[in-house]
């Protein structure tokens, strides 16, 4: 069985590794930050420790006890935390990286609890490098694409769709009209357009030109 001294050491190591990754997520203003990662990794490590000790403690009663059962439940339950870290901002989704870091750190906690200290340390160091270093490279060297949604409201008149396509084709390279709804009684048209563009691009020129179209009633950008 794992001694109480070893248990204390493993829990401290788990908390430190959780703090390492949680601190990076905290700096990035992510929904799951320092405290969440510390608690998660420590809890996962404790679950693994208990699973091992209980299987050994009650071996005379249940000789076929499986020390991985609690670990399996941890990995299943972490999906709920990961889902809570994912948020939707209009057509864009934020938090996927944090959700995956939570899942990986849960595995790190299990590894610490099972006694694979250096494996857990190496995995945490690699994950920290991926989150911090690669994040800077993405911001400085790579072009990030985002999706913006335009909701347009028009007083309907013939040829309006062709005019809209002409302006969008001139101003953007990648767009899709995802919804078109016409109110026959009020003679109004609502159009939703999804536009993929670089994060550095400005939509103001496009919005200004769309605002000059005949019959425009409103434009909303998400």
Protein Blocks (a to p, Z undefined) as FASTA:
>chain_A
ZZfklmmmmmmmmmmmmmmmmmmmmmnopablfklmmmmmmmmmmmmmmmmmmmmmmmmm
mmmbcfklmmmmmmmmmmmmmmmmpccehjbcehjlmmmmmmmmmmmmmmmmnopamlmm
mmmmmmmmmmmmmmmmmmmmpccdddddddddddddehklmmmmmmmmmmpmbdcdfbdc
ddfklopacddddddddfkbcfklmmmmmmmpghiabdcdZZ
